[in-house]
Amino acid sequence: MNRYLNLLHKKAELNDEIKIEKKRMHKRFVEINKRLFITLDILVMVIILFNMGAAFMTKAMVVKKTFDAGKELKVYEINSVVAEQGNYEPHPKAEEYFKVILVNLFRWSIMLFAYIYFRRTIYTEESLIILIGIIAFYFFAWGVDFFNDAGYFVGNLIYGT
């Protein structure tokens, strides 16, 4: 029993040493690749702005498409609490739209949490390459979505519908 306790104690000491060494390796790795990490941080913020911009343009196009110039524009509030406090009329599909917004915010928070976690634990070239690949995929996917919406939006502004 005494030998077992000694081994457990050594295991705990080794785990602490490994954790400390990983932190040192991460610090050195970030110092070596400082510009790359700054670029990745900027790309993640651009990805989120792409997604928010695409969502905004999509909603703006829907309002423009369904708005008739001769009629009164009626604005609804999707947040039921704000609608009650400000004497606004709640949207008939308010819960559905609000859930979509919450799901989108949840996706952004998961992406940000994962990025920050993996950024703070990278200490090898392989894990950096994987992170770059994931960010490049999201940058491409959400960038295409943004520029498709932007092209359609600008085309509608220039040529009308």
Stockholm file with secondary structure:
# STOCKHOLM 1.0

chainA/1-161         MNRYLNLLHKKAELNDEIKIEKKRMHKRFVEINKRLFITLDILVMVIILFNMGAAFMTKAMVVKKTFDAGKELKVYEINSVVAEQGNYEPHPKAEEYFKVILVNLFRWSIMLFAYIYFRRTIYTEESLIILIGIIAFYFFAWGVDFFNDAGYFVGNLIYGT
#=GR chainA/1-161 SS CHHHHHHHHHHHHHHHHHHHHHHHHHHHHHHHTHHHHHHHHHHHHHHHHHHHHHHHHHHHHHHHHHCCTTSCCCCCBSCHHHHHHTTCCBCTTHHHHHHHHHHHHHHHHHHHHHHHHHHHHCCSHHHHHHHHHHHHHHHHHHHHHHHHHHHHHHHHHHHCC
#=GC SS_cons         CHHHHHHHHHHHHHHHHHHHHHHHHHHHHHHHTHHHHHHHHHHHHHHHHHHHHHHHHHHHHHHHHHCCTTSCCCCCBSCHHHHHHTTCCBCTTHHHHHHHHHHHHHHHHHHHHHHHHHHHHCCSHHHHHHHHHHHHHHHHHHHHHHHHHHHHHHHHHHHCC
//
